[in-house]
Amino acid sequence: MDFFNLFQYFLVLIVPGLIGALAFSIAARFRTEINWNVALILDFLTFIIMITGLYFFHGVRTVADLIIEFGCLSFTRNYALLSTLIVIVLGVVFGLLRRLFFWLRR
C-alpha cells in the first residue's frame, strides 16, 4: 500500500464525519461551524454501522478483507457515498435531539 492509497482511505473515513458535523450544527441551530469532537464521534458511529453491514452482507471479518474490499474503486466510491448519507442523517437526528433537549430544559 502506497501513500496515495493510505491518504485516500483516510479521507474516505474522515470527510463524511466533517460533513455530518456541519449537518449537526445546522440542525442544532449553531452557526455553521464544525466541531472536531462531533465529527470524530459521528465518524466512529458511521464506521461501526458500515463495518457491521460489511460483516453481515459481504462477509468482511478481518482488516485484510476490508483492504481487499477497498481495493475495488467502485466499492470505495459507494462506501464514501453511503457513509456520507448515513452521517448526514445521524447529524440531523442528533442535532434535532439536542435542540429538543435544550428546548425542554428551558
C-alpha positions in Angstrom: 0.0 0.0 0.0 1.5 3.3 -1.0 1.0 6.7 0.5 -1.7 7.8 -2.0 -4.0 4.8 -1.1 -3.4 5.4 2.6 -4.4 9.1 2.1 -7.4 8.2 0.1 -8.7 5.7 2.7 -8.0 8.3 5.4 -10.2 10.8 3.5 -12.9 8.3 2.9 -13.1 7.6 6.7 -12.7 11.2 7.9 -14.5 13.6 5.5 -18.1 12.2 6.0 -17.8 13.0 9.7 -16.9 16.6 8.9 -20.0 16.8 6.7 -22.1 15.2 9.4 -20.8 17.6 12.0 -21.8 20.5 9.7 -25.3 19.0 9.4 -25.4 18.6 13.2 -24.5 22.3 13.8 -27.1 23.5 11.2 -29.8 21.2 12.7 -28.9 22.3 16.3 -29.1 25.9 15.2 -25.4 26.6 15.8 -23.5 28.7 13.4 -22.1 26.8 10.5 -19.0 25.7 12.4 -17.5 22.2 12.5 -16.8 20.8 15.9 -14.0 18.2 15.7 -15.3 16.2 18.7 -18.7 15.8 17.0 -17.1 14.9 13.7 -15.0 12.2 15.3 -17.9 10.7 17.2 -20.1 10.7 14.0 -17.2 9.1 12.1 -16.9 6.4 14.8 -20.6 5.7 14.7 -20.7 5.6 10.9 -17.7 3.3 10.8 -19.3 0.9 13.2 -22.5 0.9 11.1 -20.6 0.3 7.9 -18.4 -2.4 9.3 -21.4 -4.2 10.8 -23.1 -4.0 7.4 -20.0 -5.3 5.6 -19.7 -8.1 8.2 -23.3 -9.3 7.6 -23.6 -8.6 3.8 -20.1 -9.1 2.4 -18.5 -11.4 5.0 -15.7 -9.0 5.8 -14.2 -10.4 9.0 -10.6 -9.1 9.1 -8.8 -5.9 8.2 -7.2 -7.7 5.3 -10.6 -8.5 3.9 -11.5 -4.8 4.3 -8.4 -3.7 2.4 -9.3 -6.1 -0.4 -12.8 -4.6 -0.5 -11.4 -1.1 -0.6 -9.2 -2.2 -3.5 -12.2 -2.1 -5.8 -12.7 1.5 -6.9 -16.4 1.3 -7.2 -16.6 -0.1 -3.7 -14.6 2.8 -2.3 -16.9 5.3 -4.1 -20.0 3.5 -2.9 -18.7 3.3 0.6 -17.9 7.0 0.6 -21.4 8.0 -0.7 -23.3 5.7 1.6 -21.3 6.7 4.7 -21.9 10.4 3.8 -25.6 9.8 3.6 -25.6 7.9 6.9 -23.6 10.5 8.7 -25.8 13.3 7.4 -28.9 11.5 8.7 -27.1 10.9 12.0 -26.0 14.5 12.3 -29.5 15.9 11.6 -31.2 13.5 14.0 -28.7 14.2 16.8 -28.9 17.9 16.1 -32.7 17.9 16.4 -32.4 15.8 19.6 -30.0 18.4 21.0 -32.4 21.2 20.1 -35.3 19.3 21.7 -33.4 18.6 24.9 -32.3 22.2 25.3 -35.9 23.4 24.5 -37.2 21.0 27.2 -34.7 22.3 29.7 -35.8 25.9 29.3 
